[in-house]
Amino acid sequence: MTILRLATRGSALAMAQAHIVAEALTRAEPSLGVEYIEIQTEGDADRTTPLSVLGGRGVFVRGVEEALLDGRADIAMHSLKDVPTAIPDGLVLAAMLERADPRDALVASGGRRLAELPAGARIGTSSNRRAALLRALRPDLDVVELRGNVDTRLHRVSEGAIDAAVLAAAGLERLGRLGEVTQFFEAMEFLPAPGQGVIAVECRTDDATTLAILARVDHASTRTAAEAERGFLAALGSGCTLPVGAYAQVDGDLVALRAMIASEVGGATAFGEGTATLREAAALGRGLGERLHAAATGQAQ
């Protein structure tokens, strides 16, 4: 039996996603076995510093990638929304599993929807993107920093420390917590993070055997949509700190992308959309990213 060592964070959600990866791999190759290698990342160790200060998306990824690079693991599992567009030399995102629900979800005390929260209600999120979109919809709410795993964030709502929280619907579904959602936000309006809802599997570029195995679980339309969304993100550059959202959908031979860039202080400042062939997905994202970044920063030509 071939054993693949899978590096993953040790949170309940990360382990649930690791099980999804393992099940997909063993369905594709019944003689395969998967061993979990739990990694504590910088983002797991520091749960108080805002993510924008700690280092953004990469804080949940770097430690897991190190296990690949130093040979402790054969594959690594990530939530694609956490993965920077610049992948370390020697590594590749070899598989993207079929996308789950890309939407954001509200969990509010008393079963309330966003419109039903009173002025001044405290709503928690660790995402600058979610904060900006929430402030655009309800500038009268108090949007506060909320770190921690899913259970911790939901408990903050149930204990009354905050009135509501916004989380990824996919994560809640994978943990069996969808019953606590009081409102789903439409993805085309409350744009998700690029890659939200997608589980990505990474391996070394020189590991031909593992690359061949992962190719069997790669979901083509999910990858195309992700290429468009991540192309948009890549166009903004590693130094861009503006909150961004992007959502792409594949329809036949075409991919359609809608994206936004918000101002630092909150409120969506630039939305855009476009359509291209499947082969042009990444270029579509890059072009839209360049146009929206110019508009958002007052440099439109």
N, C-alpha and C positions, 0 to 999 in steps of 0.2 A: 504493500500500500504506500502510495506517495503521500507524504505529510507536508502541508504548507503551513508555515508559521505566520500567523496573522497578527500584526501589531495594531493595537487599538487603545484608545483611552479607556479608563476603567469605569466610567459613569454608567448608570443604568441605561441611558439612551444609547451610548456608544456600544455597550455590550449587546443591546437589542439589535442594533444595526449590524454588528459583527456576526450575529447569528443569521441574519438575513443573507449576508454575503456567503457564509458557510453553507447555508441551505442551497443557494443558487449554484455554488461550485459543485457540491456533491450531487445535485440533480444532473448537472452537465457531465460530471465524471464520477460515477458511483464508487469507483475504487479509491477515490481521493479522501484524505483525512485533513482536518484543520485543527491546529493547535493555537490557542490564544496567548498572545504576549501583551500583558497590560502595561501601559506606559502612562506616567503622570507628566502632563505637559506643563509649561509655564502658566498657561491659562487656568489649569486645574489647581495649581499650587497657590496662586494669588487670586482670590475671589473677591477682593475689595477694590483694587485699582481699576478704574474704568478701562475698558478694552481699547479705547482710542489712545490712551496714555501708555498702556502696557505693550502695544504693538499691533493692534488690529487683528485681522483674520489669522495671521500666521502663528499666533500664540498657542492655538490648539493643534497645530500641525507639525511644527519643527521637531519636537521630541519624538513623535511617531516616525517621521522621516529618518531621523538619526538611527533608529533601530534597523531600518532598511540599509542605510549606507554602511553601517558597521557590521552587518551580517547577522544580527540577532534575529531578524525576521526576513521572510521571503516576500510578503505582501503587506501592505498597510491600508487600512480602511479610514476614510474621511467623510464627513459631511462636506459636499462639494462647495457649499457656500463659505466654508472656512478656509478654503485652499487659495492661496495667492496665485495670480496668473503666471508668475515666474516660478517654474519648477526647478529644483536643484539639478545640476548636471549629473547624469547617470541614472536619473529616475524618470518615470513616465506614468501618466494616468492611463493605465491600460484597459480599464473597464469602467463603464458607468452603467449602473443598474437602472432598470425602468423607473422613471420618476414617480414618486408618490405625490400627494396633494401639495402643490407649491404655495398655497395660501398662508397668510398669517391669520391667527385666531385670537379672539378676545376671551379672557376668563375674568368675569366680574362678579363681585358679591351681589347677592340678591337676584341672580339670573339676568342682570341688566345688559342691554346693548350700549354701544358707545353713546348714542344720542340720549340715553336715559340717565347717564351719569350726571350728577349735579356739578355746577361750576365749582372749581377748586378741588375736585376729586383727584386723588393721587393715583396715577397709572404708571406702572413700572415696566422698563425695558432696558436692556444693555446695548441696544442697537441705535446708532445715530440715525439710520434710515427710518426706522419705525418712529423714533421720537419726532423727526421732522414731519413725517406724514400725519402723525397724531396732532401735532401743533397746527398743521394746516387745516385739519378737519375740526379740531376743538381747541382753539387758542386759549380758552378759559380753563383748561385742565392743567394740573400740576404733573408734568412728566418727570419721573424720578429714575435714577440709576438703579437697576435691579440685576445683580449678578447671582450666580449659583446654578445648581442643576435644576431640572424641571420640577422635581418634588419640592425643592426649597422655594422656588418662585411661586408655585401653586399654594404652598403653605402660607406664604406671606399674604396672599389674598384671603385665604380661609380664616386666618387668625386676626384679620382686620388691620394689619400693619399698612396695607395699601388697599385701594378700592378695586383695582383691576390690574391685569398684566396682559401683555401681548406676546405670544409665542408662536413658533412654527407649527402649523397643523400636522405636518408629517411626523414631527417628533412626538406630539401628543397621541397620534394614532398608533405609532410603534410601541408606545408605552401603555396602550389601552386606556388613555385618559380623555378621549374625545367627548365623553359624556359631561365633562366639566366646561366645555366651550359654550359661551353664551352668544357669540356672533362670529361668523367667518367673514373676512374681508375679501372682496372680489379681487382676483390677482391682476386684472387689467387696470384697476384703479388704485388700489393699495399695493403698489408693485413690490414683489418679493425681492430678496437679495439674489444676485446672479447665482444660479445653481441650487437655489433652495429646493429641498425635497429630493435631491439626487445623492445617492451614495456612490462615491468614487473609490476605486481600488487601484493602488499604486504599486509598482514593482521596479526592479532595476532593468535598465535598458539592455544589459548584456545577458539577461536570464531568458533565453529563448524558450525553454520549456514552460516557464510560468507565463510568459507572454502569450503562448499558444493556448494555454488553459483559460486565461482571462478573456481572450478574444471570444470565447464561446458564451460568455455571459454579458458581453457588451451590448447595450441596447441602442440601435442605430439612431432612431429619432430623438431619443433622450440626448445622445451625444451631439447631434446636430443643433438642437436647441441650446445646449450648454455652450457649444462653440460660439454661437451668436451672442449669448449673454456675457461670456467671458471675454470675447473680442471687444465688447463695449467696455468692460472693466479695464482691460489691458490698455485701451486707448487713452485712459485717463492718467496713466503713469503711476509708478509706485509712490510718488510724493503727494498724490491727490488725497485730501482728507475729507472731501465733500461726501455727504451721504448719497448713495446711489441705489437705484432699483432697476431691475430688468427682467422681462419675461418674454420668452420666445415660444411659439407654437409651430409645429410642422403640419402642413396640410398638403398631402400629395407630394409634388415636386418643389414646393415652395416652403420657405420659413418666414414667418412674420415676427417682428421684434418690436416691443414697446418698452421704452426706458425713460428714466428721469434722473435728474441731478437736483438735489435740494441745497439750499443755502446753509451755511454753518449754524445760523441762529434759528433755523426751522422754517418750514414752509416750502413747498415744492416751487422751484423757480424755472425749471425747464423740463418739458415733456417732449418726446419725439417718437416716431415710429417709422418702420420701413419694411420692405419685403424683398426677398432675393431667392435665388435658386439654392438648393441644399449645399452645393459645392461652394457657394459664396457666403455661407453663414458667418464665418469669422470676419470676413471683410465687411459684411453688413453691420456687424456689431462695432467694428473699429470706426467705420465711417460715421455711424450715429453717435458714438462716443465723442469723436472729435467735434462734431457740430454742436452737441449739447454742452460740452465743456466750454467751448467758445462763447455760447449764449449765456451760460450761467456765470461766467467770469467777466462778462462784459467785453469780450474780444471777438464777437461775431463779425465776420467779414462781409 
